[in-house]
Structures are given as C-alpha cells and as structure tokens.
Amino acid sequence: MDDFSNLEAVSISFLRNKVMFTAFETEITIRPDDIDYNNHVHSTKYLDYVLAARFVQMRENYKMSMDEFVELGYNWFVSTIHIDYKRALVLEDKITVRTQIESVSGAQVKVLFRIVKQTTKKISAEGYFFYTMVDKSGKPVRIPQEIIERYSI
C-alpha cells in the first residue's frame, strides 16, 4: 500500500497541511479462536485486530473513549476497508497493530494501519479504514473541530 509504506512521506504530507497525527501501537496475541481451517489467522480477524487496537488507542492515547463519543451523541461507522495481506499469522504469534490517522474530511476520517509480527518485524497486513462519524439517528455529521483537535496529537 503506497500511502502507508513510507511513513516519512506521510509525515511530510501532514506537515505541508499543518496537521500531524501520531501513530500508535497496540500489542495483541493470536488466540485459538482466530485460527481457520488452513491453520492460520482467518482474514476477517485482521479487521478485529485493527478495531480492537483503535478502541484501546481512543481510550488510552487520545483520551477520548468510545463511551465519551456516545455520551456526546456520536458514533463511528466503518464505511470502507482495504487490506493487503502479506504474510500469514499463526497461533500464539504476537503482533503489533500500528494505526495513524491520515486525513479528516467532513464526516470521515481515514486511518492507516499496519500489522507486524513481533518476532520477525515483518508486515503481515496493511491497509486503511474510512470511518464515518454519525449522530444518534445514524446520519453522517461533520466531525467537530474540538474532536479533530483532540485527535491532532
């Protein structure tokens, strides 16, 4: 994936736009229920790893948990997912899920991700998610400036 393969280029792009978003990492261990008939992690589990990492990162890194979003009358829906699978993961592998906001536009935020096997330091998967902010009715709403500022760390 071109736009996450070179973090330096992404950082330069952010600097030109005067918006810098920090990359955060979350560690996960592959569990028995993640394994498919081919004896490696099922493709859908990669989605779970990114979603779980973002949930933790929202609470611990951005200091704005999903509960706080809900209290404000907002929620996030995944509107687009793109994954490039590179290498298989197997039972008890330890991985690092690295995510970074690439851009914020209107009601959407594009989040890049990379899943790295800790023992080899090789990429197992990388890609991006588009999340859409919605209100209580489920309709997309422009992401408020105060939320963008909290995520601009």
Secondary structure, 3 states (H helix, E strand, C coil): CHHHHCHHHHHHHHHHCCCCCCCEEEEEECCHHHECCCCCECHHHHHHHHHHHHHHHHHHCCCCCHHHHHHCCEEEEEEEEEEEECCCCCCCCEEEEEEEEEEEECCEEEEEEEEEECCCCEEEEEEEEEEEEEECCCCECCCCHHHHHHHCC
